Structure formats: C-alpha cells, structure tokens
Amino acid sequence: MQALLDLSKSRIVIFPVHPRTRARIEALSGIETNENLRITEPLGYLEFLALMEHAATVITDSGGVQEETTYLGVPCVTVRPNTERPVTITVGTNRLVASRKGAIVAAADSALERRTSSPSHRRPSLWDGQTAKRIARILLDQ
C-alpha cells in the first residue's frame, strides 16, 4: 500500500480491489490516501483488460496479468520472487521485484520511463493470435 501511495503522489493509480484485500487495507492504521489513488470495486474481465491496455504500467502478483500485459505491450512489475511465465521476463515486458516499497516504486518508475522512451515491444514467438488455427490444423491432420 505504501508503494501505491508513493506512486500516486505523482500520477493516478487505479487499484481494483478484491473484497478480502479491501478489508485488509481498511484494517491498516496510518494509511493516508489521496485523490490520485483510486480504489475501485473488482472489475469484469473485459473492463480489466481495457484498464490494462490503457495503463502506463501495471503492478501485479498475477501470472495471467503478466501474460496479458506482455501481449498488450504494457510494462508490468510483478511483486513475486519468481514467475511461471519466464518468457515475459525474456521479452522485457515484465520485471520481478521484491515485496518492498522501494523496490516496487523504483521498478514502476523504471517501467514508466522505458515505456515513454521506447514504446515499441515484441511479443513472444507464437503469440500472434493464431493458436486456434494451429490447434485445428494439428487435430485435422491426425
């Protein structure tokens, strides 16, 4: 929460929050929010995908979000020690960071800088939207 609060001092941070997470946030003492930190209800998949697509940077602990941001070309900061999606690291769209305020803020700032200075990205091999066709071809050939 402190990392999000620090980041929200200079930019808008949108945080769709699961009800259990909301309860934990409310239980924290000494948290002072500001108008740039916008805590929302959980979003449906399409709304969340649109939010990611238009984000400057995404901070997550979700494996699925790592993949989606990579496909969309949105820098991702993953707050975990490891990932089951190493290709997102290899192509440079995702970075793993420790669950520490300074590490999260530094990685988010760095990701935003990279996106601003070099907005192009590359998708991993075979992430071309043609998977269903390839699977159908394999099944038909059997």
C-alpha atoms as a printed R data frame, in Angstrom:
    type eleno elety resid chain resno       x       y       z
1   ATOM     1    CA   MET     A     1   0.000   0.000   0.000
2   ATOM     2    CA   GLN     A     2   2.818   2.408   0.806
3   ATOM     3    CA   ALA     A     3   4.320   1.859  -2.653
4   ATOM     4    CA   LEU     A     4   0.977   2.638  -4.300
5   ATOM     5    CA   LEU     A     5   0.578   5.706  -2.127
6   ATOM     6    CA   ASP     A     6   4.072   6.900  -3.047
7   ATOM     7    CA   LEU     A     7   3.407   6.335  -6.742
8   ATOM     8    CA   SER     A     8   0.072   8.140  -6.518
9   ATOM     9    CA   LYS     A     9   1.793  11.345  -5.390
10  ATOM    10    CA   SER     A    10   2.836  11.986  -8.995
11  ATOM    11    CA   ARG     A    11   0.299  10.045 -11.080
12  ATOM    12    CA   ILE     A    12  -3.106   8.422 -10.994
13  ATOM    13    CA   VAL     A    13  -3.074   4.882  -9.622
14  ATOM    14    CA   ILE     A    14  -6.155   2.742 -10.181
15  ATOM    15    CA   PHE     A    15  -6.430  -0.250  -7.867
16  ATOM    16    CA   PRO     A    16  -9.318  -2.698  -8.464
17  ATOM    17    CA   VAL     A    17  -9.562  -4.424  -5.105
18  ATOM    18    CA   HIS     A    18 -10.861  -7.832  -4.124
19  ATOM    19    CA   PRO     A    19 -13.197  -7.651  -1.079
20  ATOM    20    CA   ARG     A    20 -10.718  -9.531   1.154
21  ATOM    21    CA   THR     A    21  -7.955  -7.152   0.150
22  ATOM    22    CA   ARG     A    22 -10.216  -4.168   0.830
23  ATOM    23    CA   ALA     A    23 -10.852  -5.483   4.348
24  ATOM    24    CA   ARG     A    24  -7.103  -5.819   4.944
25  ATOM    25    CA   ILE     A    25  -6.485  -2.281   3.666
26  ATOM    26    CA   GLU     A    26  -9.191  -0.918   5.940
27  ATOM    27    CA   ALA     A    27  -7.575  -2.724   8.877
28  ATOM    28    CA   LEU     A    28  -4.255  -0.936   8.303
29  ATOM    29    CA   SER     A    29  -3.607   2.024  10.537
30  ATOM    30    CA   GLY     A    30  -1.908   5.204   9.461
31  ATOM    31    CA   ILE     A    31  -2.763   4.898   5.762
32  ATOM    32    CA   GLU     A    32  -3.490   8.328   4.320
33  ATOM    33    CA   THR     A    33  -4.943   8.148   0.829
34  ATOM    34    CA   ASN     A    34  -5.052  10.915  -1.754
35  ATOM    35    CA   GLU     A    35  -7.228  11.720  -4.751
36  ATOM    36    CA   ASN     A    36  -4.793  10.076  -7.195
37  ATOM    37    CA   LEU     A    37  -5.149   6.654  -5.556
38  ATOM    38    CA   ARG     A    38  -8.434   5.367  -6.904
39  ATOM    39    CA   ILE     A    39  -9.518   2.179  -5.198
40  ATOM    40    CA   THR     A    40 -12.343   0.557  -7.162
41  ATOM    41    CA   GLU     A    41 -14.526  -2.492  -6.900
42  ATOM    42    CA   PRO     A    42 -13.296  -5.608  -8.727
43  ATOM    43    CA   LEU     A    43 -13.696  -5.331 -12.493
44  ATOM    44    CA   GLY     A    44 -15.024  -7.808 -15.020
45  ATOM    45    CA   TYR     A    45 -12.523  -9.371 -17.390
46  ATOM    46    CA   LEU     A    46 -13.166  -7.054 -20.341
47  ATOM    47    CA   GLU     A    47 -13.121  -3.930 -18.179
48  ATOM    48    CA   PHE     A    48  -9.903  -5.064 -16.521
49  ATOM    49    CA   LEU     A    49  -8.343  -5.847 -19.903
50  ATOM    50    CA   ALA     A    50  -9.257  -2.356 -21.145
51  ATOM    51    CA   LEU     A    51  -7.764  -0.827 -17.997
52  ATOM    52    CA   MET     A    52  -4.524  -2.743 -18.585
53  ATOM    53    CA   GLU     A    53  -4.423  -1.802 -22.257
54  ATOM    54    CA   HIS     A    54  -4.539   1.898 -21.397
55  ATOM    55    CA   ALA     A    55  -2.231   1.734 -18.375
56  ATOM    56    CA   ALA     A    56   1.241   3.220 -18.426
57  ATOM    57    CA   THR     A    57   2.444   0.407 -16.150
58  ATOM    58    CA   VAL     A    58   0.759  -2.458 -14.313
59  ATOM    59    CA   ILE     A    59   1.781  -3.733 -10.888
60  ATOM    60    CA   THR     A    60   0.567  -7.248 -10.095
61  ATOM    61    CA   ASP     A    61   1.204 -10.572  -8.445
62  ATOM    62    CA   SER     A    62  -0.888 -12.452 -11.029
63  ATOM    63    CA   GLY     A    63   0.557 -14.795 -13.636
64  ATOM    64    CA   GLY     A    64  -2.297 -14.177 -16.033
65  ATOM    65    CA   VAL     A    65  -1.808 -10.422 -15.852
66  ATOM    66    CA   GLN     A    66   1.880 -10.909 -16.703
67  ATOM    67    CA   GLU     A    67   0.852 -12.629 -19.941
68  ATOM    68    CA   GLU     A    68  -1.857 -10.132 -20.835
69  ATOM    69    CA   THR     A    69   0.371  -7.097 -20.319
70  ATOM    70    CA   THR     A    70   3.077  -8.742 -22.415
71  ATOM    71    CA   TYR     A    71   0.610  -9.327 -25.253
72  ATOM    72    CA   LEU     A    72  -0.615  -5.726 -24.960
73  ATOM    73    CA   GLY     A    73   2.923  -4.328 -24.752
74  ATOM    74    CA   VAL     A    74   2.305  -2.718 -21.365
75  ATOM    75    CA   PRO     A    75   5.201  -2.774 -18.885
76  ATOM    76    CA   CYS     A    76   4.493  -4.997 -15.902
77  ATOM    77    CA   VAL     A    77   6.013  -5.065 -12.436
78  ATOM    78    CA   THR     A    78   5.362  -8.405 -10.763
79  ATOM    79    CA   VAL     A    79   5.668  -8.436  -6.995
80  ATOM    80    CA   ARG     A    80   6.888 -12.005  -6.593
81  ATOM    81    CA   PRO     A    81  10.212 -13.781  -6.274
82  ATOM    82    CA   ASN     A    82   9.563 -15.977  -9.348
83  ATOM    83    CA   THR     A    83   7.253 -16.465 -12.289
84  ATOM    84    CA   GLU     A    84   5.814 -19.410 -14.153
85  ATOM    85    CA   ARG     A    85   5.817 -17.128 -17.231
86  ATOM    86    CA   PRO     A    86   9.565 -16.548 -17.778
87  ATOM    87    CA   VAL     A    87   9.013 -15.541 -21.400
88  ATOM    88    CA   THR     A    88   7.528 -12.270 -20.114
89  ATOM    89    CA   ILE     A    89  10.884 -11.511 -18.499
90  ATOM    90    CA   THR     A    90  12.844 -12.645 -21.563
91  ATOM    91    CA   VAL     A    91  10.995 -10.297 -23.942
92  ATOM    92    CA   GLY     A    92  11.442  -7.448 -21.482
93  ATOM    93    CA   THR     A    93   7.853  -6.519 -20.692
94  ATOM    94    CA   ASN     A    94   7.860  -7.870 -17.146
95  ATOM    95    CA   ARG     A    95  10.157  -7.441 -14.160
96  ATOM    96    CA   LEU     A    96  10.079  -9.346 -10.883
97  ATOM    97    CA   VAL     A    97  10.534  -7.317  -7.710
98  ATOM    98    CA   ALA     A    98  10.592  -7.976  -4.001
99  ATOM    99    CA   SER     A    99   7.600  -7.055  -1.903
100 ATOM   100    CA   ARG     A   100   9.272  -3.907  -0.588
101 ATOM   101    CA   LYS     A   101   8.110  -0.342  -1.091
102 ATOM   102    CA   GLY     A   102  11.404   0.924  -2.514
103 ATOM   103    CA   ALA     A   103  11.757  -1.949  -4.969
104 ATOM   104    CA   ILE     A   104   8.190  -1.587  -6.226
105 ATOM   105    CA   VAL     A   105   8.403   2.187  -6.653
106 ATOM   106    CA   ALA     A   106  11.793   2.001  -8.402
107 ATOM   107    CA   ALA     A   107  10.604  -0.740 -10.770
108 ATOM   108    CA   ALA     A   108   7.370   1.125 -11.586
109 ATOM   109    CA   ASP     A   109   9.281   4.353 -12.261
110 ATOM   110    CA   SER     A   110  11.752   2.453 -14.448
111 ATOM   111    CA   ALA     A   111   8.953   0.715 -16.371
112 ATOM   112    CA   LEU     A   112   7.225   4.030 -16.982
113 ATOM   113    CA   GLU     A   113  10.477   5.555 -18.210
114 ATOM   114    CA   ARG     A   114  11.081   2.627 -20.591
115 ATOM   115    CA   ARG     A   115   7.566   2.910 -21.984
116 ATOM   116    CA   THR     A   116   7.944   6.645 -22.517
117 ATOM   117    CA   SER     A   117  11.366   6.413 -24.171
118 ATOM   118    CA   SER     A   118  10.795   3.204 -26.146
119 ATOM   119    CA   PRO     A   119   7.091   2.440 -26.630
120 ATOM   120    CA   SER     A   120   7.571  -0.452 -29.066
121 ATOM   121    CA   HIS     A   121   7.621  -4.037 -27.865
122 ATOM   122    CA   ARG     A   122   7.917  -7.527 -29.196
123 ATOM   123    CA   ARG     A   123   5.615 -10.397 -28.431
124 ATOM   124    CA   PRO     A   124   6.919 -13.859 -27.708
125 ATOM   125    CA   SER     A   125   7.107 -16.301 -30.582
126 ATOM   126    CA   LEU     A   126   3.701 -17.760 -31.481
127 ATOM   127    CA   TRP     A   127   1.771 -15.071 -29.529
128 ATOM   128    CA   ASP     A   128   0.204 -13.972 -32.793
129 ATOM   129    CA   GLY     A   129  -3.485 -14.729 -32.178
130 ATOM   130    CA   GLN     A   130  -3.345 -17.775 -34.461
131 ATOM   131    CA   THR     A   131  -3.220 -20.513 -31.822
132 ATOM   132    CA   ALA     A   132  -6.720 -21.847 -32.512
133 ATOM   133    CA   LYS     A   133  -5.902 -22.236 -36.217
134 ATOM   134    CA   ARG     A   134  -2.695 -24.109 -35.420
135 ATOM   135    CA   ILE     A   135  -4.514 -26.434 -32.999
136 ATOM   136    CA   ALA     A   136  -7.317 -27.084 -35.508
137 ATOM   137    CA   ARG     A   137  -4.738 -27.882 -38.200
138 ATOM   138    CA   ILE     A   138  -2.970 -30.349 -35.874
139 ATOM   139    CA   LEU     A   139  -6.243 -32.024 -34.919
140 ATOM   140    CA   LEU     A   140  -7.374 -32.305 -38.544
141 ATOM   141    CA   ASP     A   141  -4.045 -33.836 -39.548
142 ATOM   142    CA   GLN     A   142  -4.420 -36.676 -37.028
